[in-house]
Amino acid sequence: ILQEISEFCRQRGLAESTFGRRAVNDGKLANRLRNGGRITTDTLDRIRSFMARDAGAAPSKRRMLFDPATQTAMPPMKSLPQTAVASDVRTIAPSSMNVTGVAWSPDASKLVFAGRVGTATNDHLYVINADGTNLQPITNAAADDAHPDWNASGDWLVFNSNRTGSWQFWAMHVDGSALQQVTTLLGQAELVRWRR
């Protein structure tokens, strides 16, 4: 199973720790297997189910996000493939926008991100097609929204927002409807990710 996991991760540009967290909520799964650890048949079924469920969602081409300001790549790939050429690189957000907190949709057809246009004072969430078309604002509160992530089926988003005065977790449909506060922590809610 370790070889299957490694190949699955290699094909999708996915870290083995991320695979473990998404498949069975154990970021050290691959490392434990590599060191001779055993798993139950239930865990094996969950791993195989995750790989089968995700098989159809893999994009036909490996895609990545690249921040030209810092010269760094962001998930789902850590670096450009050696076969990449300049014509493969596309700007997908307006140059006037400061973009942060980017996440791919489960089927790799869209991106959600937090962004600030021009001299705006707050970050809002946007959804855009992976080819750079159909940019849609989905939040516009007089507060900051940050660190969005998709659920496994791609119809809900979870994100951080300080719209109540402190940073809390929020969820909503991808179109911005059904907004709901998820936490009411006394402190600050940190980076949020949806378990897949």
PyMOL commands that set and color helices and strands:
alter all, ss='L'
color gray80, all
select helices_A, chain A and resi 2-12+16-24+29-34+41-55+86-88
alter helices_A, ss='H'
color red, helices_A
select strands_A, chain A and resi 65-67+72-74+97-104+110-117+124-129+136-137+145-150+156-161+168-173+180-181
alter strands_A, ss='S'
color yellow, strands_A
deselect
rebuild
show_as cartoon
